[in-house]
Amino acid sequence: MTIKAAILGFGTVGEGVYQILQTKRDHLTKLAGAPIELCGILVDNLSKERELPHSVFVTDQYEQILAQKPDVIFEAIVGEEPCFSYLTKAVDRHIHVVTANKVMFAKYGTRLLEQAAQKVGIGYEATTASGTPILGTITRLLQANSITKIEAILNGTSNYILSSIQNEGKGFQEALEEAQKRGFAEADPTNDIKGYDAFYKLMILSQLIYQSQPSWESVPCEGIDHITADQFNDAQQQGNKIRHIASIEEVNGELHASVKPQVLSPSHGLHSIDGVDNAIHLFGDLVGPLTLRGPGAGQLATASAMVEDFLYIWQSYPAKQLLY
Ligand SMILES: NC(=O)c1ccc[n+]([C@@H]2O[C@H](COP(=O)([O-])OP(=O)(O)OC[C@H]3O[C@@H](n4cnc5c(N)ncnc54)[C@H](OP(=O)(O)O)[C@@H]3O)[C@@H](O)[C@H]2O)c1
C-alpha cells in the first residue's frame, strides 16, 4: 500500500512540502505506516521552469489531480478562490485536506470543517503561525483549559520591520526594503503592513477557541505603516517597544478583538520578541499565562506544520475524530 499525496501550488510552501516528502521519506514511511507517493502537483503557470524530475506529474487542471485519487491534498495556493472550491471537491471525495491558506480558511474554514465532519481530516496549523504549533497546542494540550485571552504577534514581516526601526534606528522604508531583500516580505507587502494578515490569523484562532468570530467590521484593524518617529522615540525613551499585536478576549460572553500597534513595557510577555518570529501569549484558566514563540513564516517551517498535520490526521483518522 502507498499513500497518495497531491500538492496544490508549487511556490515557497508547496515546494517545501515536496522537499520534506523527499528528504524525510523513510522517516515518514515509518510514521505513516506506508510510503507517501506524490501523485501530482497543481500549478497556475505550466510554462514556468521548476526543479522537478520529469517523472513528477505537473498539471494546471484540478480535475486531473482528482483523477489520481489522492488520499491527501496539501493546499498551498494563495487567496479565497479557486482554493475553497477545490477543497470542497476534495472533501466530497473523501480526501484529507491540509492547508496553509489563511485568507481562504479565515472565511471558509468553518464550512470546510462542517463538511468534513467525521468524514475526513482538515489540517490548518500552517495558516496561523506557520511552524509555531499554536493550534495543536490549544486543541490537544490545553483541552481542559478555558482560554480567556490571547495577545499575539502574528505577522513576522511587521515584527521584523518594527525591530529594525527600534533596535537599529532604520527608517520604515529602509526596513521594509531590507525585509523584502531577505525574503521576509512579499513584493506587495500590503497584507502584512496594513494588518490584514494578522487579522485573518486572529479570526482563525477565534473560531478555534470560541467557536465563533466577532463580526469582521467590528474589529479595529490597523497596520504599522502610520507610526510616527515621535511615537517610536517616546516608546524608546521609556524603555518600551512598539509591537503589532492581535488580541482577542471574551468578556461576559462577548468577543472583543483588535489588530493594531501597541506600546509594550518590558514586563509584557511579548516585549522581547524581535525579528521575524511569531509569538502567542495566552491565558488559560488552569495553566495560567503561557507564551509560545517560533517561526511565523518560511519554506520549511510552514511545510513542517503541514506535514505534521498530515501525520496527525493519518495516524488518528478515523479512530479519533480530528480535534480541530
Ligand atoms: N510563504 C510563507 O512563509 C507562508 C507561511 C504561512 C502560510 N502561507 C500561505 O501558503 C500559501 C502559499 O504561499 P506561498 O508563499 O507558497 O505562495 P507563492 O510562493 O506565491 O506560491 C503560490 C503557488 O500557487 C500557485 N497558484 C496560484 N494560483 C493558482 C491557481 N489558480 N491554481 C493552481 N495553482 C495556483 C502558483 O503557481 P505558479 O507557480 O504556476 O505561479 C504558485 O506555485 C498562501 O496561502 C500563504 O498565505 C505562506
The ligand as an SDF file (V2000), in Angstrom:
LIG
                    3D

 48 52  0  0  0  0  0  0  0  0999 V2000
    5.3440   31.7610    2.4580 N   0  0  0  0  0  0  0  0  0  0  0  0
    5.1430   31.5520    3.7620 C   0  0  0  0  0  0  0  0  0  0  0  0
    6.0670   31.6340    4.5950 O   0  0  0  0  0  0  0  0  0  0  0  0
    3.7570   31.1910    4.2420 C   0  0  0  0  0  0  0  0  0  0  0  0
    3.5590   30.9410    5.6170 C   0  0  0  0  0  0  0  0  0  0  0  0
    2.2880   30.5370    6.0610 C   0  0  0  0  0  0  0  0  0  0  0  0
    1.2530   30.4290    5.1420 C   0  0  0  0  0  0  0  0  0  0  0  0
    1.4630   30.7170    3.8190 N   0  0  0  0  0  0  0  0  0  0  0  0
    0.3440   30.5570    2.8830 C   0  0  0  0  0  0  0  0  0  0  0  0
    0.6620   29.4910    1.9990 O   0  0  0  0  0  0  0  0  0  0  0  0
    0.0710   29.7310    0.7230 C   0  0  0  0  0  0  0  0  0  0  0  0
    1.1800   29.6520   -0.3450 C   0  0  0  0  0  0  0  0  0  0  0  0
    2.1170   30.6580   -0.0660 O   0  0  0  0  0  0  0  0  0  0  0  0
    3.4890   30.7510   -0.8950 P   0  0  0  0  0  0  0  0  0  0  0  0
    4.3460   31.7200   -0.1700 O   0  0  0  0  0  0  0  0  0  0  0  0
    4.0000   29.4040   -1.1840 O   0  0  0  0  0  0  0  0  0  0  0  0
    2.9580   31.4210   -2.2560 O   0  0  0  0  0  0  0  0  0  0  0  0
    3.7130   31.5070   -3.6510 P   0  0  0  0  0  0  0  0  0  0  0  0
    5.1730   31.3120   -3.4800 O   0  0  0  0  0  0  0  0  0  0  0  0
    3.2170   32.7440   -4.3100 O   0  0  0  0  0  0  0  0  0  0  0  0
    3.1640   30.2320   -4.4720 O   0  0  0  0  0  0  0  0  0  0  0  0
    1.8450   30.1150   -4.8500 C   0  0  0  0  0  0  0  0  0  0  0  0
    1.6950   28.9040   -5.7640 C   0  0  0  0  0  0  0  0  0  0  0  0
    0.3230   28.7480   -6.0490 O   0  0  0  0  0  0  0  0  0  0  0  0
    0.1660   28.5210   -7.4520 C   0  0  0  0  0  0  0  0  0  0  0  0
   -1.1340   29.0320   -7.8430 N   0  0  0  0  0  0  0  0  0  0  0  0
   -1.6180   30.2890   -7.7480 C   0  0  0  0  0  0  0  0  0  0  0  0
   -2.8920   30.3390   -8.2210 N   0  0  0  0  0  0  0  0  0  0  0  0
   -3.1920   29.0930   -8.6350 C   0  0  0  0  0  0  0  0  0  0  0  0
   -4.3290   28.5010   -9.2220 C   0  0  0  0  0  0  0  0  0  0  0  0
   -5.4280   29.2120   -9.5030 N   0  0  0  0  0  0  0  0  0  0  0  0
   -4.2910   27.1800   -9.4980 N   0  0  0  0  0  0  0  0  0  0  0  0
   -3.1900   26.4540   -9.2640 C   0  0  0  0  0  0  0  0  0  0  0  0
   -2.0740   26.9570   -8.6990 N   0  0  0  0  0  0  0  0  0  0  0  0
   -2.0800   28.2600   -8.4000 C   0  0  0  0  0  0  0  0  0  0  0  0
    1.3070   29.2620   -8.1040 C   0  0  0  0  0  0  0  0  0  0  0  0
    1.5330   28.6620   -9.3750 O   0  0  0  0  0  0  0  0  0  0  0  0
    2.7000   29.1390  -10.3510 P   0  0  0  0  0  0  0  0  0  0  0  0
    3.9670   28.6250   -9.7150 O   0  0  0  0  0  0  0  0  0  0  0  0
    2.3990   28.4480  -11.6430 O   0  0  0  0  0  0  0  0  0  0  0  0
    2.6460   30.6230  -10.4180 O   0  0  0  0  0  0  0  0  0  0  0  0
    2.4310   29.0300   -7.0960 C   0  0  0  0  0  0  0  0  0  0  0  0
    3.0910   27.8220   -7.3780 O   0  0  0  0  0  0  0  0  0  0  0  0
   -0.6050   31.1010    0.8070 C   0  0  0  0  0  0  0  0  0  0  0  0
   -1.9740   30.9270    1.0250 O   0  0  0  0  0  0  0  0  0  0  0  0
    0.0830   31.7590    2.0040 C   0  0  0  0  0  0  0  0  0  0  0  0
   -0.7480   32.6970    2.6580 O   0  0  0  0  0  0  0  0  0  0  0  0
    2.6890   31.0860    3.3510 C   0  0  0  0  0  0  0  0  0  0  0  0
  1  2  1  0
  2  3  2  0
  2  4  1  0
  4  5  1  0
  4 48  2  0
  5  6  2  0
  6  7  1  0
  7  8  2  0
  8  9  1  0
  8 48  1  0
  9 10  1  0
  9 46  1  0
 10 11  1  0
 11 12  1  0
 11 44  1  0
 12 13  1  0
 13 14  1  0
 14 15  2  0
 14 16  1  0
 14 17  1  0
 17 18  1  0
 18 19  2  0
 18 20  1  0
 18 21  1  0
 21 22  1  0
 22 23  1  0
 23 24  1  0
 23 42  1  0
 24 25  1  0
 25 26  1  0
 25 36  1  0
 26 27  1  0
 26 35  1  0
 27 28  2  0
 28 29  1  0
 29 30  1  0
 29 35  2  0
 30 31  1  0
 30 32  2  0
 32 33  1  0
 33 34  2  0
 34 35  1  0
 36 37  1  0
 36 42  1  0
 37 38  1  0
 38 39  2  0
 38 40  1  0
 38 41  1  0
 42 43  1  0
 44 45  1  0
 44 46  1  0
 46 47  1  0
M  CHG  2   8   1  16  -1
M  END
$$$$
